[in-house]
Structures are given as structure tokens and as C-alpha cells.
Amino acid sequence: MMKTIQLFLKEKPVLQSLLDKLLEIQVITDPEWESVDEMQNKRDKVRFVIDTVRKKGEAASSEMIEFLCEADPFLCEHLGLGDTASLRWYKYQSKTTCSHKHLI
């Protein structure tokens, strides 16, 4: 998860594009988008997006991963995300993420 946050921090346009896409396909709501937009800390933004989408389930997470792979193939390759790896990553994160302390 830390790799994800660090790579997101380097790519602000990817994060903004991701937020816009998630809003467009109704994975996140207008209030959620606005919450992220108001955040000053980039780490908090990334953490909020990942946690919000992950809590919405497998389909939402898959949409996020699919868009990320289209927008930044290097990021996805670095994280080991792909057709079947995406689902494994999501399930792994769901089982292992209990708190945010290890994300920073």
C-alpha cells in the first residue's frame, strides 16, 4: 500500500484524472470528490481515495484499478496489477489493511 501512495504522490495528474473518472462512473459521490479536493496533504488524498473505493467493494476497486492501468501502465506494472493480479491485490488489501498507521 505504501508503494501505491508513493507512486500516486509523484503523479498528481493521474490522481486528479482518477478522481474525475471515479466521479463520472459514479464510484465516488460529489461530496467524496469535494472532500478530496479540499485536502491539502497529498498522502491524505491518496489514502482517502483508496480507502473510499475499497470500502465500496470489488467492482468499485476493479474500476479504479482498470482506470489506473489505462492512465499509468508503469504504475500498474510496478504494483503487479493486471487482469488477474488486480483481483488478488484487492482481496489481499482487504484482508490485511486494519489501520492506516502502516501507510505512512
N, C-alpha and C positions, 0 to 999 in steps of 0.2 A: 504494500500500500504506500509506503514511503517513496518508492520509486515513482509511483504514479503521481504523487503530489509534486515531487521534484521536477519531473518532466513537464507537468502541467504549468508549473511556475515559469518555466522558460518560454512557454508558448501562449502568451495572453490571447492572441487572435484565435487560437484553437479553442480555448476556454470560452471566449465570447461567442464564437460560432456554435459551439456545443450548446451553450445556454439558449441561443436563439432557435436552434433546431429542436431541442427538447421542448421548448415552449410551443413551437409550431406544430409539433406532432402530439401535443397535449400530454407529455410525460411529466412536465412540471407546470405549475399554475402561474398566473400573473403575480400573485403575492410572493411565491417562492422565487421567481425571477427577480422581482424587485428587492427581495431580501439579499440576494447575492450581489446585486448591483450596488447596494448601499454599503456593503462590506469593504473596508479599506485593506485588510490583510489578505494577500493572495492565497496563503495557506488555508485560511478560514473559508475562502470562496470555494476552493477545490474540495476541501473536506465536506462542506455543506452540500455541494452538488453530488459528490459520490454517495454520501450517506442518504441524501434525499431520494435519489434514484434507486439505490439498493433496497431501501425500505419499501419501494413500490413493487418489488418483485422481479421475477426472472425476465418477463417480457420487457419491462422498462430498462432493466440492466442490459439486456441484449441489444435494444435500440441504441443505447448510449455507446456500447462497445462497437456496434456496427458503424455508427457515425464517426467515432474516433478513428477507426481503421481506414475509413474513406478520407478523412481530413488529414490524418497524420500516420501514414503507414509505418514510418520509422518508430514512432511511439508504440504502436501495436506490436511491431516486431520485437522491440526491446522488452516489452512486457510479456511476450509469448502469447499474444492474443491472436486468434484466428477462428475459423469456423467452429471447430470443436473445442479449442482451447478457451474460447470465450465463456462457454457454459461452465467449464471446470473452474475457471478463475472466479466467476461469480459465486459458485457453490462453495469454493474454498474460503472466499472472503466472508461469506455469510456465516460460516461455521466458526471462523477464527477471530472475527472482529467483535470484541466485547467492549472496548473503551477506546477513546481517542488518544490516550497517553502515548501509545507506541507510534502514532502517525507523525509526530513532530521530531 
